[in-house]
């Protein structure tokens, strides 16, 4: 892809300084900047994004935790109190 861009003096100087500091071509510097921004944006979206399913379960009061042993799948009737459940 060929990109032509007009930068103001400040950003042109910064781009050239980055190129000189990293001893890379302008294209390589731009690739690094794009990749860094891409990864940062993906990380931020992942951290801030809550799945709709989790939101629905949370609003219904179905999200929680308890401290118990690993065998809860087979001993849940003895360990959990179901007395508040109404049909």
CNS distance restraints for C-alpha pairs under 8 A (distance, minus, plus):
assign (resid   7 and name CA) (resid  11 and name CA) 5.91 0.50 0.50
assign (resid   7 and name CA) (resid  12 and name CA) 5.46 0.50 0.50
assign (resid   8 and name CA) (resid  12 and name CA) 6.05 0.50 0.50
assign (resid   9 and name CA) (resid  13 and name CA) 6.07 0.50 0.50
assign (resid  10 and name CA) (resid  14 and name CA) 6.27 0.50 0.50
assign (resid  11 and name CA) (resid  15 and name CA) 6.05 0.50 0.50
assign (resid  12 and name CA) (resid  16 and name CA) 6.23 0.50 0.50
assign (resid  13 and name CA) (resid  17 and name CA) 6.04 0.50 0.50
assign (resid  14 and name CA) (resid  18 and name CA) 6.13 0.50 0.50
assign (resid  15 and name CA) (resid  19 and name CA) 6.20 0.50 0.50
assign (resid  15 and name CA) (resid  26 and name CA) 7.66 0.50 0.50
assign (resid  15 and name CA) (resid  29 and name CA) 7.94 0.50 0.50
assign (resid  16 and name CA) (resid  20 and name CA) 6.20 0.50 0.50
assign (resid  16 and name CA) (resid  26 and name CA) 7.73 0.50 0.50
assign (resid  17 and name CA) (resid  21 and name CA) 6.02 0.50 0.50
assign (resid  18 and name CA) (resid  22 and name CA) 5.99 0.50 0.50
assign (resid  18 and name CA) (resid  29 and name CA) 7.12 0.50 0.50
assign (resid  19 and name CA) (resid  23 and name CA) 5.64 0.50 0.50
assign (resid  19 and name CA) (resid  24 and name CA) 5.33 0.50 0.50
assign (resid  19 and name CA) (resid  25 and name CA) 6.21 0.50 0.50
assign (resid  19 and name CA) (resid  26 and name CA) 6.07 0.50 0.50
assign (resid  19 and name CA) (resid  29 and name CA) 6.23 0.50 0.50
assign (resid  20 and name CA) (resid  24 and name CA) 6.96 0.50 0.50
assign (resid  22 and name CA) (resid  29 and name CA) 7.90 0.50 0.50
assign (resid  24 and name CA) (resid  28 and name CA) 5.89 0.50 0.50
assign (resid  24 and name CA) (resid  29 and name CA) 6.34 0.50 0.50
assign (resid  25 and name CA) (resid  29 and name CA) 6.32 0.50 0.50
assign (resid  26 and name CA) (resid  30 and name CA) 6.17 0.50 0.50
assign (resid  27 and name CA) (resid  31 and name CA) 6.10 0.50 0.50
assign (resid  28 and name CA) (resid  32 and name CA) 6.22 0.50 0.50
assign (resid  29 and name CA) (resid  33 and name CA) 6.24 0.50 0.50
assign (resid  30 and name CA) (resid  34 and name CA) 6.04 0.50 0.50
assign (resid  31 and name CA) (resid  35 and name CA) 6.08 0.50 0.50
assign (resid  32 and name CA) (resid  36 and name CA) 6.07 0.50 0.50
assign (resid  33 and name CA) (resid  37 and name CA) 6.14 0.50 0.50
assign (resid  34 and name CA) (resid  38 and name CA) 5.95 0.50 0.50
assign (resid  35 and name CA) (resid  39 and name CA) 6.10 0.50 0.50
assign (resid  36 and name CA) (resid  40 and name CA) 6.08 0.50 0.50
assign (resid  37 and name CA) (resid  41 and name CA) 6.00 0.50 0.50
assign (resid  38 and name CA) (resid  42 and name CA) 6.22 0.50 0.50
assign (resid  39 and name CA) (resid  43 and name CA) 6.10 0.50 0.50
assign (resid  40 and name CA) (resid  44 and name CA) 6.13 0.50 0.50
assign (resid  41 and name CA) (resid  45 and name CA) 6.12 0.50 0.50
assign (resid  42 and name CA) (resid  46 and name CA) 6.11 0.50 0.50
assign (resid  43 and name CA) (resid  47 and name CA) 6.22 0.50 0.50
assign (resid  44 and name CA) (resid  48 and name CA) 6.13 0.50 0.50
assign (resid  45 and name CA) (resid  49 and name CA) 5.65 0.50 0.50
assign (resid  50 and name CA) (resid  54 and name CA) 6.77 0.50 0.50
assign (resid  50 and name CA) (resid  55 and name CA) 6.88 0.50 0.50
assign (resid  51 and name CA) (resid  55 and name CA) 6.37 0.50 0.50
assign (resid  52 and name CA) (resid  56 and name CA) 6.14 0.50 0.50
assign (resid  53 and name CA) (resid  57 and name CA) 6.22 0.50 0.50
assign (resid  54 and name CA) (resid  58 and name CA) 5.92 0.50 0.50
assign (resid  55 and name CA) (resid  59 and name CA) 6.07 0.50 0.50
assign (resid  56 and name CA) (resid  60 and name CA) 6.20 0.50 0.50
assign (resid  57 and name CA) (resid  61 and name CA) 6.28 0.50 0.50
assign (resid  57 and name CA) (resid  62 and name CA) 5.06 0.50 0.50
assign (resid  57 and name CA) (resid  63 and name CA) 6.13 0.50 0.50
assign (resid  58 and name CA) (resid  62 and name CA) 5.64 0.50 0.50
assign (resid  58 and name CA) (resid  63 and name CA) 5.17 0.50 0.50
assign (resid  68 and name CA) (resid  72 and name CA) 7.05 0.50 0.50
assign (resid  71 and name CA) (resid  75 and name CA) 6.24 0.50 0.50
assign (resid  72 and name CA) (resid  76 and name CA) 4.99 0.50 0.50
assign (resid  72 and name CA) (resid  79 and name CA) 7.69 0.50 0.50
assign (resid  75 and name CA) (resid  79 and name CA) 6.36 0.50 0.50
assign (resid  76 and name CA) (resid  80 and name CA) 5.71 0.50 0.50
assign (resid  77 and name CA) (resid  81 and name CA) 7.71 0.50 0.50
